[in-house]
């Protein structure tokens, strides 16, 4: 999920082609996918635009609530189970872009298990 651009449109397409009674599981990593001591380094110090300029559009930078909402809004019966939090070694300031949208618990939720099902046709 973290590498898909555009995610919302892709989920809409996936929902359109998915048969009834299908279930699937996604493990989503919300870290930076870089070899840093903290997996959120270089994400929260600045805006997403800055991250993309510096590292390219390798990850979409959606946070857990964004991904869950996109699934639900596209007709999936999605549930999200937090799997792994990682705040250790993060010692940089967090840009207001992030703190105005997400609480600290969500910002440091690194991995979730997202389960989806489709019970009826769209």
Phi and psi restraints in degrees (range 20) as a CNS / XPLOR table:
assign (resid 1 and name C) (resid 2 and name N)
       (resid 2 and name CA) (resid 2 and name C) 1.0 -76.0 20.0 2
assign (resid 2 and name N) (resid 2 and name CA)
       (resid 2 and name C) (resid 3 and name N) 1.0 -12.9 20.0 2
assign (resid 2 and name C) (resid 3 and name N)
       (resid 3 and name CA) (resid 3 and name C) 1.0 -105.1 20.0 2
assign (resid 3 and name N) (resid 3 and name CA)
       (resid 3 and name C) (resid 4 and name N) 1.0 3.8 20.0 2
assign (resid 3 and name C) (resid 4 and name N)
       (resid 4 and name CA) (resid 4 and name C) 1.0 -93.8 20.0 2
assign (resid 4 and name N) (resid 4 and name CA)
       (resid 4 and name C) (resid 5 and name N) 1.0 126.5 20.0 2
assign (resid 4 and name C) (resid 5 and name N)
       (resid 5 and name CA) (resid 5 and name C) 1.0 -125.9 20.0 2
assign (resid 5 and name N) (resid 5 and name CA)
       (resid 5 and name C) (resid 6 and name N) 1.0 130.6 20.0 2
assign (resid 5 and name C) (resid 6 and name N)
       (resid 6 and name CA) (resid 6 and name C) 1.0 -81.7 20.0 2
assign (resid 6 and name N) (resid 6 and name CA)
       (resid 6 and name C) (resid 7 and name N) 1.0 130.5 20.0 2
assign (resid 6 and name C) (resid 7 and name N)
       (resid 7 and name CA) (resid 7 and name C) 1.0 -66.7 20.0 2
assign (resid 7 and name N) (resid 7 and name CA)
       (resid 7 and name C) (resid 8 and name N) 1.0 -48.9 20.0 2
assign (resid 7 and name C) (resid 8 and name N)
       (resid 8 and name CA) (resid 8 and name C) 1.0 -59.5 20.0 2
assign (resid 8 and name N) (resid 8 and name CA)
       (resid 8 and name C) (resid 9 and name N) 1.0 -46.4 20.0 2
assign (resid 8 and name C) (resid 9 and name N)
       (resid 9 and name CA) (resid 9 and name C) 1.0 -65.7 20.0 2
assign (resid 9 and name N) (resid 9 and name CA)
       (resid 9 and name C) (resid 10 and name N) 1.0 -35.5 20.0 2
assign (resid 9 and name C) (resid 10 and name N)
       (resid 10 and name CA) (resid 10 and name C) 1.0 -66.8 20.0 2
assign (resid 10 and name N) (resid 10 and name CA)
       (resid 10 and name C) (resid 11 and name N) 1.0 -39.5 20.0 2
assign (resid 10 and name C) (resid 11 and name N)
       (resid 11 and name CA) (resid 11 and name C) 1.0 -66.6 20.0 2
assign (resid 11 and name N) (resid 11 and name CA)
       (resid 11 and name C) (resid 12 and name N) 1.0 -38.0 20.0 2
assign (resid 11 and name C) (resid 12 and name N)
       (resid 12 and name CA) (resid 12 and name C) 1.0 -60.8 20.0 2
assign (resid 12 and name N) (resid 12 and name CA)
       (resid 12 and name C) (resid 13 and name N) 1.0 -45.9 20.0 2
assign (resid 12 and name C) (resid 13 and name N)
       (resid 13 and name CA) (resid 13 and name C) 1.0 -62.3 20.0 2
assign (resid 13 and name N) (resid 13 and name CA)
       (resid 13 and name C) (resid 14 and name N) 1.0 -45.3 20.0 2
assign (resid 13 and name C) (resid 14 and name N)
       (resid 14 and name CA) (resid 14 and name C) 1.0 -58.3 20.0 2
assign (resid 14 and name N) (resid 14 and name CA)
       (resid 14 and name C) (resid 15 and name N) 1.0 -42.5 20.0 2
assign (resid 14 and name C) (resid 15 and name N)
       (resid 15 and name CA) (resid 15 and name C) 1.0 -64.1 20.0 2
assign (resid 15 and name N) (resid 15 and name CA)
       (resid 15 and name C) (resid 16 and name N) 1.0 -40.1 20.0 2
assign (resid 15 and name C) (resid 16 and name N)
       (resid 16 and name CA) (resid 16 and name C) 1.0 -64.2 20.0 2
assign (resid 16 and name N) (resid 16 and name CA)
       (resid 16 and name C) (resid 17 and name N) 1.0 -31.2 20.0 2
assign (resid 16 and name C) (resid 17 and name N)
       (resid 17 and name CA) (resid 17 and name C) 1.0 -100.2 20.0 2
assign (resid 17 and name N) (resid 17 and name CA)
       (resid 17 and name C) (resid 18 and name N) 1.0 -1.9 20.0 2
assign (resid 17 and name C) (resid 18 and name N)
       (resid 18 and name CA) (resid 18 and name C) 1.0 -84.2 20.0 2
assign (resid 18 and name N) (resid 18 and name CA)
       (resid 18 and name C) (resid 19 and name N) 1.0 134.1 20.0 2
assign (resid 18 and name C) (resid 19 and name N)
       (resid 19 and name CA) (resid 19 and name C) 1.0 -78.0 20.0 2
assign (resid 19 and name N) (resid 19 and name CA)
       (resid 19 and name C) (resid 20 and name N) 1.0 162.9 20.0 2
assign (resid 19 and name C) (resid 20 and name N)
       (resid 20 and name CA) (resid 20 and name C) 1.0 -64.0 20.0 2
assign (resid 20 and name N) (resid 20 and name CA)
       (resid 20 and name C) (resid 21 and name N) 1.0 154.1 20.0 2
assign (resid 20 and name C) (resid 21 and name N)
       (resid 21 and name CA) (resid 21 and name C) 1.0 62.9 20.0 2
assign (resid 21 and name N) (resid 21 and name CA)
       (resid 21 and name C) (resid 22 and name N) 1.0 24.1 20.0 2
assign (resid 21 and name C) (resid 22 and name N)
       (resid 22 and name CA) (resid 22 and name C) 1.0 -87.5 20.0 2
assign (resid 22 and name N) (resid 22 and name CA)
       (resid 22 and name C) (resid 23 and name N) 1.0 143.1 20.0 2
assign (resid 22 and name C) (resid 23 and name N)
       (resid 23 and name CA) (resid 23 and name C) 1.0 -129.9 20.0 2
assign (resid 23 and name N) (resid 23 and name CA)
       (resid 23 and name C) (resid 24 and name N) 1.0 142.6 20.0 2
assign (resid 23 and name C) (resid 24 and name N)
       (resid 24 and name CA) (resid 24 and name C) 1.0 -149.3 20.0 2
assign (resid 24 and name N) (resid 24 and name CA)
       (resid 24 and name C) (resid 25 and name N) 1.0 162.2 20.0 2
assign (resid 24 and name C) (resid 25 and name N)
       (resid 25 and name CA) (resid 25 and name C) 1.0 -126.3 20.0 2
assign (resid 25 and name N) (resid 25 and name CA)
       (resid 25 and name C) (resid 26 and name N) 1.0 135.6 20.0 2
assign (resid 25 and name C) (resid 26 and name N)
       (resid 26 and name CA) (resid 26 and name C) 1.0 -123.2 20.0 2
assign (resid 26 and name N) (resid 26 and name CA)
       (resid 26 and name C) (resid 27 and name N) 1.0 134.7 20.0 2
assign (resid 26 and name C) (resid 27 and name N)
       (resid 27 and name CA) (resid 27 and name C) 1.0 -103.5 20.0 2
assign (resid 27 and name N) (resid 27 and name CA)
       (resid 27 and name C) (resid 28 and name N) 1.0 118.0 20.0 2
assign (resid 27 and name C) (resid 28 and name N)
       (resid 28 and name CA) (resid 28 and name C) 1.0 -111.8 20.0 2
assign (resid 28 and name N) (resid 28 and name CA)
       (resid 28 and name C) (resid 29 and name N) 1.0 127.6 20.0 2
assign (resid 28 and name C) (resid 29 and name N)
       (resid 29 and name CA) (resid 29 and name C) 1.0 -103.3 20.0 2
assign (resid 29 and name N) (resid 29 and name CA)
       (resid 29 and name C) (resid 30 and name N) 1.0 115.3 20.0 2
assign (resid 29 and name C) (resid 30 and name N)
       (resid 30 and name CA) (resid 30 and name C) 1.0 -94.0 20.0 2
assign (resid 30 and name N) (resid 30 and name CA)
       (resid 30 and name C) (resid 31 and name N) 1.0 10.0 20.0 2
assign (resid 30 and name C) (resid 31 and name N)
       (resid 31 and name CA) (resid 31 and name C) 1.0 -77.6 20.0 2
assign (resid 31 and name N) (resid 31 and name CA)
       (resid 31 and name C) (resid 32 and name N) 1.0 -177.1 20.0 2
assign (resid 31 and name C) (resid 32 and name N)
       (resid 32 and name CA) (resid 32 and name C) 1.0 -82.7 20.0 2
assign (resid 32 and name N) (resid 32 and name CA)
       (resid 32 and name C) (resid 33 and name N) 1.0 -10.4 20.0 2
assign (resid 32 and name C) (resid 33 and name N)
       (resid 33 and name CA) (resid 33 and name C) 1.0 61.0 20.0 2
assign (resid 33 and name N) (resid 33 and name CA)
       (resid 33 and name C) (resid 34 and name N) 1.0 27.8 20.0 2
assign (resid 33 and name C) (resid 34 and name N)
       (resid 34 and name CA) (resid 34 and name C) 1.0 -117.4 20.0 2
assign (resid 34 and name N) (resid 34 and name CA)
       (resid 34 and name C) (resid 35 and name N) 1.0 162.8 20.0 2
assign (resid 34 and name C) (resid 35 and name N)
       (resid 35 and name CA) (resid 35 and name C) 1.0 -83.8 20.0 2
assign (resid 35 and name N) (resid 35 and name CA)
       (resid 35 and name C) (resid 36 and name N) 1.0 59.2 20.0 2
assign (resid 35 and name C) (resid 36 and name N)
       (resid 36 and name CA) (resid 36 and name C) 1.0 -105.2 20.0 2
assign (resid 36 and name N) (resid 36 and name CA)
       (resid 36 and name C) (resid 37 and name N) 1.0 160.3 20.0 2
assign (resid 36 and name C) (resid 37 and name N)
       (resid 37 and name CA) (resid 37 and name C) 1.0 -63.8 20.0 2
assign (resid 37 and name N) (resid 37 and name CA)
       (resid 37 and name C) (resid 38 and name N) 1.0 -33.5 20.0 2
assign (resid 37 and name C) (resid 38 and name N)
       (resid 38 and name CA) (resid 38 and name C) 1.0 -118.2 20.0 2
assign (resid 38 and name N) (resid 38 and name CA)
       (resid 38 and name C) (resid 39 and name N) 1.0 131.7 20.0 2
assign (resid 38 and name C) (resid 39 and name N)
       (resid 39 and name CA) (resid 39 and name C) 1.0 -70.2 20.0 2
assign (resid 39 and name N) (resid 39 and name CA)
       (resid 39 and name C) (resid 40 and name N) 1.0 -5.3 20.0 2
assign (resid 39 and name C) (resid 40 and name N)
       (resid 40 and name CA) (resid 40 and name C) 1.0 -107.9 20.0 2
assign (resid 40 and name N) (resid 40 and name CA)
       (resid 40 and name C) (resid 41 and name N) 1.0 2.7 20.0 2
assign (resid 40 and name C) (resid 41 and name N)
       (resid 41 and name CA) (resid 41 and name C) 1.0 -59.7 20.0 2
assign (resid 41 and name N) (resid 41 and name CA)
       (resid 41 and name C) (resid 42 and name N) 1.0 138.4 20.0 2
assign (resid 41 and name C) (resid 42 and name N)
       (resid 42 and name CA) (resid 42 and name C) 1.0 77.5 20.0 2
assign (resid 42 and name N) (resid 42 and name CA)
       (resid 42 and name C) (resid 43 and name N) 1.0 -7.3 20.0 2
assign (resid 42 and name C) (resid 43 and name N)
       (resid 43 and name CA) (resid 43 and name C) 1.0 -90.0 20.0 2
assign (resid 43 and name N) (resid 43 and name CA)
       (resid 43 and name C) (resid 44 and name N) 1.0 -55.5 20.0 2
assign (resid 43 and name C) (resid 44 and name N)
       (resid 44 and name CA) (resid 44 and name C) 1.0 -85.5 20.0 2
assign (resid 44 and name N) (resid 44 and name CA)
       (resid 44 and name C) (resid 45 and name N) 1.0 -10.6 20.0 2
assign (resid 44 and name C) (resid 45 and name N)
       (resid 45 and name CA) (resid 45 and name C) 1.0 -71.2 20.0 2
assign (resid 45 and name N) (resid 45 and name CA)
       (resid 45 and name C) (resid 46 and name N) 1.0 -21.6 20.0 2
assign (resid 45 and name C) (resid 46 and name N)
       (resid 46 and name CA) (resid 46 and name C) 1.0 -141.4 20.0 2
assign (resid 46 and name N) (resid 46 and name CA)
       (resid 46 and name C) (resid 47 and name N) 1.0 -171.1 20.0 2
assign (resid 46 and name C) (resid 47 and name N)
       (resid 47 and name CA) (resid 47 and name C) 1.0 -83.6 20.0 2
assign (resid 47 and name N) (resid 47 and name CA)
       (resid 47 and name C) (resid 48 and name N) 1.0 164.8 20.0 2
assign (resid 47 and name C) (resid 48 and name N)
       (resid 48 and name CA) (resid 48 and name C) 1.0 -57.0 20.0 2
assign (resid 48 and name N) (resid 48 and name CA)
       (resid 48 and name C) (resid 49 and name N) 1.0 -37.5 20.0 2
assign (resid 48 and name C) (resid 49 and name N)
       (resid 49 and name CA) (resid 49 and name C) 1.0 -57.3 20.0 2
assign (resid 49 and name N) (resid 49 and name CA)
       (resid 49 and name C) (resid 50 and name N) 1.0 -40.8 20.0 2
assign (resid 49 and name C) (resid 50 and name N)
       (resid 50 and name CA) (resid 50 and name C) 1.0 -65.3 20.0 2
assign (resid 50 and name N) (resid 50 and name CA)
       (resid 50 and name C) (resid 51 and name N) 1.0 -43.8 20.0 2
assign (resid 50 and name C) (resid 51 and name N)
       (resid 51 and name CA) (resid 51 and name C) 1.0 -58.5 20.0 2
assign (resid 51 and name N) (resid 51 and name CA)
       (resid 51 and name C) (resid 52 and name N) 1.0 -46.9 20.0 2
assign (resid 51 and name C) (resid 52 and name N)
       (resid 52 and name CA) (resid 52 and name C) 1.0 -62.4 20.0 2
assign (resid 52 and name N) (resid 52 and name CA)
       (resid 52 and name C) (resid 53 and name N) 1.0 -39.5 20.0 2
assign (resid 52 and name C) (resid 53 and name N)
       (resid 53 and name CA) (resid 53 and name C) 1.0 -64.3 20.0 2
assign (resid 53 and name N) (resid 53 and name CA)
       (resid 53 and name C) (resid 54 and name N) 1.0 -39.1 20.0 2
assign (resid 53 and name C) (resid 54 and name N)
       (resid 54 and name CA) (resid 54 and name C) 1.0 -81.6 20.0 2
assign (resid 54 and name N) (resid 54 and name CA)
       (resid 54 and name C) (resid 55 and name N) 1.0 -39.8 20.0 2
assign (resid 54 and name C) (resid 55 and name N)
       (resid 55 and name CA) (resid 55 and name C) 1.0 -116.4 20.0 2
assign (resid 55 and name N) (resid 55 and name CA)
       (resid 55 and name C) (resid 56 and name N) 1.0 -4.8 20.0 2
assign (resid 55 and name C) (resid 56 and name N)
       (resid 56 and name CA) (resid 56 and name C) 1.0 86.0 20.0 2
assign (resid 56 and name N) (resid 56 and name CA)
       (resid 56 and name C) (resid 57 and name N) 1.0 174.1 20.0 2
assign (resid 56 and name C) (resid 57 and name N)
       (resid 57 and name CA) (resid 57 and name C) 1.0 -92.5 20.0 2
assign (resid 57 and name N) (resid 57 and name CA)
       (resid 57 and name C) (resid 58 and name N) 1.0 64.5 20.0 2
assign (resid 57 and name C) (resid 58 and name N)
       (resid 58 and name CA) (resid 58 and name C) 1.0 -87.2 20.0 2
assign (resid 58 and name N) (resid 58 and name CA)
       (resid 58 and name C) (resid 59 and name N) 1.0 -30.0 20.0 2
assign (resid 58 and name C) (resid 59 and name N)
       (resid 59 and name CA) (resid 59 and name C) 1.0 -132.4 20.0 2
assign (resid 59 and name N) (resid 59 and name CA)
       (resid 59 and name C) (resid 60 and name N) 1.0 152.6 20.0 2
assign (resid 59 and name C) (resid 60 and name N)
       (resid 60 and name CA) (resid 60 and name C) 1.0 -86.7 20.0 2
assign (resid 60 and name N) (resid 60 and name CA)
       (resid 60 and name C) (resid 61 and name N) 1.0 -10.1 20.0 2
assign (resid 60 and name C) (resid 61 and name N)
       (resid 61 and name CA) (resid 61 and name C) 1.0 65.3 20.0 2
assign (resid 61 and name N) (resid 61 and name CA)
       (resid 61 and name C) (resid 62 and name N) 1.0 15.5 20.0 2
assign (resid 61 and name C) (resid 62 and name N)
       (resid 62 and name CA) (resid 62 and name C) 1.0 -68.9 20.0 2
assign (resid 62 and name N) (resid 62 and name CA)
       (resid 62 and name C) (resid 63 and name N) 1.0 146.4 20.0 2
assign (resid 62 and name C) (resid 63 and name N)
       (resid 63 and name CA) (resid 63 and name C) 1.0 -97.3 20.0 2
assign (resid 63 and name N) (resid 63 and name CA)
       (resid 63 and name C) (resid 64 and name N) 1.0 169.4 20.0 2
assign (resid 63 and name C) (resid 64 and name N)
       (resid 64 and name CA) (resid 64 and name C) 1.0 -51.8 20.0 2
assign (resid 64 and name N) (resid 64 and name CA)
       (resid 64 and name C) (resid 65 and name N) 1.0 -46.3 20.0 2
assign (resid 64 and name C) (resid 65 and name N)
       (resid 65 and name CA) (resid 65 and name C) 1.0 -63.9 20.0 2
assign (resid 65 and name N) (resid 65 and name CA)
       (resid 65 and name C) (resid 66 and name N) 1.0 -31.7 20.0 2
assign (resid 65 and name C) (resid 66 and name N)
       (resid 66 and name CA) (resid 66 and name C) 1.0 -65.2 20.0 2
assign (resid 66 and name N) (resid 66 and name CA)
       (resid 66 and name C) (resid 67 and name N) 1.0 -47.6 20.0 2
assign (resid 66 and name C) (resid 67 and name N)
       (resid 67 and name CA) (resid 67 and name C) 1.0 -65.2 20.0 2
assign (resid 67 and name N) (resid 67 and name CA)
       (resid 67 and name C) (resid 68 and name N) 1.0 -42.8 20.0 2
assign (resid 67 and name C) (resid 68 and name N)
       (resid 68 and name CA) (resid 68 and name C) 1.0 -62.5 20.0 2
assign (resid 68 and name N) (resid 68 and name CA)
       (resid 68 and name C) (resid 69 and name N) 1.0 -46.5 20.0 2
assign (resid 68 and name C) (resid 69 and name N)
       (resid 69 and name CA) (resid 69 and name C) 1.0 -61.3 20.0 2
assign (resid 69 and name N) (resid 69 and name CA)
       (resid 69 and name C) (resid 70 and name N) 1.0 -40.2 20.0 2
assign (resid 69 and name C) (resid 70 and name N)
       (resid 70 and name CA) (resid 70 and name C) 1.0 -63.7 20.0 2
assign (resid 70 and name N) (resid 70 and name CA)
       (resid 70 and name C) (resid 71 and name N) 1.0 -39.8 20.0 2
assign (resid 70 and name C) (resid 71 and name N)
       (resid 71 and name CA) (resid 71 and name C) 1.0 -62.4 20.0 2
assign (resid 71 and name N) (resid 71 and name CA)
       (resid 71 and name C) (resid 72 and name N) 1.0 -50.5 20.0 2
assign (resid 71 and name C) (resid 72 and name N)
       (resid 72 and name CA) (resid 72 and name C) 1.0 -62.3 20.0 2
assign (resid 72 and name N) (resid 72 and name CA)
       (resid 72 and name C) (resid 73 and name N) 1.0 -45.1 20.0 2
assign (resid 72 and name C) (resid 73 and name N)
       (resid 73 and name CA) (resid 73 and name C) 1.0 -64.6 20.0 2
assign (resid 73 and name N) (resid 73 and name CA)
       (resid 73 and name C) (resid 74 and name N) 1.0 -20.5 20.0 2
assign (resid 73 and name C) (resid 74 and name N)
       (resid 74 and name CA) (resid 74 and name C) 1.0 -99.7 20.0 2
assign (resid 74 and name N) (resid 74 and name CA)
       (resid 74 and name C) (resid 75 and name N) 1.0 13.2 20.0 2
assign (resid 74 and name C) (resid 75 and name N)
       (resid 75 and name CA) (resid 75 and name C) 1.0 93.4 20.0 2
assign (resid 75 and name N) (resid 75 and name CA)
       (resid 75 and name C) (resid 76 and name N) 1.0 9.9 20.0 2
assign (resid 75 and name C) (resid 76 and name N)
       (resid 76 and name CA) (resid 76 and name C) 1.0 -89.6 20.0 2
assign (resid 76 and name N) (resid 76 and name CA)
       (resid 76 and name C) (resid 77 and name N) 1.0 146.3 20.0 2
assign (resid 76 and name C) (resid 77 and name N)
       (resid 77 and name CA) (resid 77 and name C) 1.0 -91.9 20.0 2
assign (resid 77 and name N) (resid 77 and name CA)
       (resid 77 and name C) (resid 78 and name N) 1.0 73.3 20.0 2
assign (resid 77 and name C) (resid 78 and name N)
       (resid 78 and name CA) (resid 78 and name C) 1.0 -87.1 20.0 2
assign (resid 78 and name N) (resid 78 and name CA)
       (resid 78 and name C) (resid 79 and name N) 1.0 144.7 20.0 2
assign (resid 78 and name C) (resid 79 and name N)
       (resid 79 and name CA) (resid 79 and name C) 1.0 -134.4 20.0 2
assign (resid 79 and name N) (resid 79 and name CA)
       (resid 79 and name C) (resid 80 and name N) 1.0 142.2 20.0 2
assign (resid 79 and name C) (resid 80 and name N)
       (resid 80 and name CA) (resid 80 and name C) 1.0 -120.8 20.0 2
assign (resid 80 and name N) (resid 80 and name CA)
       (resid 80 and name C) (resid 81 and name N) 1.0 128.4 20.0 2
assign (resid 80 and name C) (resid 81 and name N)
       (resid 81 and name CA) (resid 81 and name C) 1.0 -112.9 20.0 2
assign (resid 81 and name N) (resid 81 and name CA)
       (resid 81 and name C) (resid 82 and name N) 1.0 114.9 20.0 2
assign (resid 81 and name C) (resid 82 and name N)
       (resid 82 and name CA) (resid 82 and name C) 1.0 -60.2 20.0 2
assign (resid 82 and name N) (resid 82 and name CA)
       (resid 82 and name C) (resid 83 and name N) 1.0 136.1 20.0 2
assign (resid 82 and name C) (resid 83 and name N)
       (resid 83 and name CA) (resid 83 and name C) 1.0 -115.7 20.0 2
assign (resid 83 and name N) (resid 83 and name CA)
       (resid 83 and name C) (resid 84 and name N) 1.0 -41.1 20.0 2
assign (resid 83 and name C) (resid 84 and name N)
       (resid 84 and name CA) (resid 84 and name C) 1.0 -151.1 20.0 2
assign (resid 84 and name N) (resid 84 and name CA)
       (resid 84 and name C) (resid 85 and name N) 1.0 123.7 20.0 2
assign (resid 84 and name C) (resid 85 and name N)
       (resid 85 and name CA) (resid 85 and name C) 1.0 -102.9 20.0 2
assign (resid 85 and name N) (resid 85 and name CA)
       (resid 85 and name C) (resid 86 and name N) 1.0 148.2 20.0 2
assign (resid 85 and name C) (resid 86 and name N)
       (resid 86 and name CA) (resid 86 and name C) 1.0 -148.1 20.0 2
assign (resid 86 and name N) (resid 86 and name CA)
       (resid 86 and name C) (resid 87 and name N) 1.0 102.2 20.0 2
assign (resid 86 and name C) (resid 87 and name N)
       (resid 87 and name CA) (resid 87 and name C) 1.0 -109.9 20.0 2
assign (resid 87 and name N) (resid 87 and name CA)
       (resid 87 and name C) (resid 88 and name N) 1.0 -17.8 20.0 2
assign (resid 87 and name C) (resid 88 and name N)
       (resid 88 and name CA) (resid 88 and name C) 1.0 -52.4 20.0 2
assign (resid 88 and name N) (resid 88 and name CA)
       (resid 88 and name C) (resid 89 and name N) 1.0 142.8 20.0 2
assign (resid 88 and name C) (resid 89 and name N)
       (resid 89 and name CA) (resid 89 and name C) 1.0 68.7 20.0 2
assign (resid 89 and name N) (resid 89 and name CA)
       (resid 89 and name C) (resid 90 and name N) 1.0 4.9 20.0 2
assign (resid 89 and name C) (resid 90 and name N)
       (resid 90 and name CA) (resid 90 and name C) 1.0 -89.8 20.0 2
assign (resid 90 and name N) (resid 90 and name CA)
       (resid 90 and name C) (resid 91 and name N) 1.0 111.8 20.0 2
assign (resid 90 and name C) (resid 91 and name N)
       (resid 91 and name CA) (resid 91 and name C) 1.0 -129.3 20.0 2
assign (resid 91 and name N) (resid 91 and name CA)
       (resid 91 and name C) (resid 92 and name N) 1.0 20.8 20.0 2
assign (resid 91 and name C) (resid 92 and name N)
       (resid 92 and name CA) (resid 92 and name C) 1.0 -98.6 20.0 2
assign (resid 92 and name N) (resid 92 and name CA)
       (resid 92 and name C) (resid 93 and name N) 1.0 157.8 20.0 2
assign (resid 92 and name C) (resid 93 and name N)
       (resid 93 and name CA) (resid 93 and name C) 1.0 -68.0 20.0 2
assign (resid 93 and name N) (resid 93 and name CA)
       (resid 93 and name C) (resid 94 and name N) 1.0 152.7 20.0 2
assign (resid 93 and name C) (resid 94 and name N)
       (resid 94 and name CA) (resid 94 and name C) 1.0 -103.3 20.0 2
assign (resid 94 and name N) (resid 94 and name CA)
       (resid 94 and name C) (resid 95 and name N) 1.0 123.2 20.0 2
assign (resid 94 and name C) (resid 95 and name N)
       (resid 95 and name CA) (resid 95 and name C) 1.0 -61.4 20.0 2
assign (resid 95 and name N) (resid 95 and name CA)
       (resid 95 and name C) (resid 96 and name N) 1.0 145.8 20.0 2
assign (resid 95 and name C) (resid 96 and name N)
       (resid 96 and name CA) (resid 96 and name C) 1.0 -61.4 20.0 2
assign (resid 96 and name N) (resid 96 and name CA)
       (resid 96 and name C) (resid 97 and name N) 1.0 -24.0 20.0 2
assign (resid 96 and name C) (resid 97 and name N)
       (resid 97 and name CA) (resid 97 and name C) 1.0 -51.3 20.0 2
assign (resid 97 and name N) (resid 97 and name CA)
       (resid 97 and name C) (resid 98 and name N) 1.0 -42.3 20.0 2
assign (resid 97 and name C) (resid 98 and name N)
       (resid 98 and name CA) (resid 98 and name C) 1.0 -81.3 20.0 2
assign (resid 98 and name N) (resid 98 and name CA)
       (resid 98 and name C) (resid 99 and name N) 1.0 -43.8 20.0 2
assign (resid 98 and name C) (resid 99 and name N)
       (resid 99 and name CA) (resid 99 and name C) 1.0 -70.5 20.0 2
assign (resid 99 and name N) (resid 99 and name CA)
       (resid 99 and name C) (resid 100 and name N) 1.0 -22.9 20.0 2
assign (resid 99 and name C) (resid 100 and name N)
       (resid 100 and name CA) (resid 100 and name C) 1.0 -77.5 20.0 2
assign (resid 100 and name N) (resid 100 and name CA)
       (resid 100 and name C) (resid 101 and name N) 1.0 -16.2 20.0 2
assign (resid 100 and name C) (resid 101 and name N)
       (resid 101 and name CA) (resid 101 and name C) 1.0 -110.4 20.0 2
assign (resid 101 and name N) (resid 101 and name CA)
       (resid 101 and name C) (resid 102 and name N) 1.0 -28.5 20.0 2
assign (resid 101 and name C) (resid 102 and name N)
       (resid 102 and name CA) (resid 102 and name C) 1.0 -137.6 20.0 2
assign (resid 102 and name N) (resid 102 and name CA)
       (resid 102 and name C) (resid 103 and name N) 1.0 149.7 20.0 2
assign (resid 102 and name C) (resid 103 and name N)
       (resid 103 and name CA) (resid 103 and name C) 1.0 -86.2 20.0 2
assign (resid 103 and name N) (resid 103 and name CA)
       (resid 103 and name C) (resid 104 and name N) 1.0 168.0 20.0 2
assign (resid 103 and name C) (resid 104 and name N)
       (resid 104 and name CA) (resid 104 and name C) 1.0 -61.8 20.0 2
assign (resid 104 and name N) (resid 104 and name CA)
       (resid 104 and name C) (resid 105 and name N) 1.0 -37.2 20.0 2
assign (resid 104 and name C) (resid 105 and name N)
       (resid 105 and name CA) (resid 105 and name C) 1.0 -59.0 20.0 2
assign (resid 105 and name N) (resid 105 and name CA)
       (resid 105 and name C) (resid 106 and name N) 1.0 -44.7 20.0 2
assign (resid 105 and name C) (resid 106 and name N)
       (resid 106 and name CA) (resid 106 and name C) 1.0 -70.6 20.0 2
assign (resid 106 and name N) (resid 106 and name CA)
       (resid 106 and name C) (resid 107 and name N) 1.0 -37.0 20.0 2
assign (resid 106 and name C) (resid 107 and name N)
       (resid 107 and name CA) (resid 107 and name C) 1.0 -61.6 20.0 2
assign (resid 107 and name N) (resid 107 and name CA)
       (resid 107 and name C) (resid 108 and name N) 1.0 -31.4 20.0 2
assign (resid 107 and name C) (resid 108 and name N)
       (resid 108 and name CA) (resid 108 and name C) 1.0 -105.2 20.0 2
assign (resid 108 and name N) (resid 108 and name CA)
       (resid 108 and name C) (resid 109 and name N) 1.0 16.0 20.0 2
assign (resid 108 and name C) (resid 109 and name N)
       (resid 109 and name CA) (resid 109 and name C) 1.0 -82.7 20.0 2
assign (resid 109 and name N) (resid 109 and name CA)
       (resid 109 and name C) (resid 110 and name N) 1.0 105.7 20.0 2
assign (resid 109 and name C) (resid 110 and name N)
       (resid 110 and name CA) (resid 110 and name C) 1.0 -82.2 20.0 2
assign (resid 110 and name N) (resid 110 and name CA)
       (resid 110 and name C) (resid 111 and name N) 1.0 -42.6 20.0 2
assign (resid 110 and name C) (resid 111 and name N)
       (resid 111 and name CA) (resid 111 and name C) 1.0 -134.2 20.0 2
assign (resid 111 and name N) (resid 111 and name CA)
       (resid 111 and name C) (resid 112 and name N) 1.0 136.2 20.0 2
assign (resid 111 and name C) (resid 112 and name N)
       (resid 112 and name CA) (resid 112 and name C) 1.0 -129.2 20.0 2
assign (resid 112 and name N) (resid 112 and name CA)
       (resid 112 and name C) (resid 113 and name N) 1.0 156.8 20.0 2
assign (resid 112 and name C) (resid 113 and name N)
       (resid 113 and name CA) (resid 113 and name C) 1.0 -107.8 20.0 2
assign (resid 113 and name N) (resid 113 and name CA)
       (resid 113 and name C) (resid 114 and name N) 1.0 119.2 20.0 2
assign (resid 113 and name C) (resid 114 and name N)
       (resid 114 and name CA) (resid 114 and name C) 1.0 -108.2 20.0 2
assign (resid 114 and name N) (resid 114 and name CA)
       (resid 114 and name C) (resid 115 and name N) 1.0 120.2 20.0 2
assign (resid 114 and name C) (resid 115 and name N)
       (resid 115 and name CA) (resid 115 and name C) 1.0 -111.6 20.0 2
assign (resid 115 and name N) (resid 115 and name CA)
       (resid 115 and name C) (resid 116 and name N) 1.0 136.2 20.0 2
assign (resid 115 and name C) (resid 116 and name N)
       (resid 116 and name CA) (resid 116 and name C) 1.0 -128.1 20.0 2
assign (resid 116 and name N) (resid 116 and name CA)
       (resid 116 and name C) (resid 117 and name N) 1.0 150.2 20.0 2
assign (resid 116 and name C) (resid 117 and name N)
       (resid 117 and name CA) (resid 117 and name C) 1.0 -143.0 20.0 2
assign (resid 117 and name N) (resid 117 and name CA)
       (resid 117 and name C) (resid 118 and name N) 1.0 156.2 20.0 2
assign (resid 117 and name C) (resid 118 and name N)
       (resid 118 and name CA) (resid 118 and name C) 1.0 -124.7 20.0 2
assign (resid 118 and name N) (resid 118 and name CA)
       (resid 118 and name C) (resid 119 and name N) 1.0 116.0 20.0 2
assign (resid 118 and name C) (resid 119 and name N)
       (resid 119 and name CA) (resid 119 and name C) 1.0 -99.9 20.0 2
assign (resid 119 and name N) (resid 119 and name CA)
       (resid 119 and name C) (resid 120 and name N) 1.0 -21.1 20.0 2
assign (resid 119 and name C) (resid 120 and name N)
       (resid 120 and name CA) (resid 120 and name C) 1.0 -148.8 20.0 2
assign (resid 120 and name N) (resid 120 and name CA)
       (resid 120 and name C) (resid 121 and name N) 1.0 158.3 20.0 2
assign (resid 120 and name C) (resid 121 and name N)
       (resid 121 and name CA) (resid 121 and name C) 1.0 -65.0 20.0 2
assign (resid 121 and name N) (resid 121 and name CA)
       (resid 121 and name C) (resid 122 and name N) 1.0 151.7 20.0 2
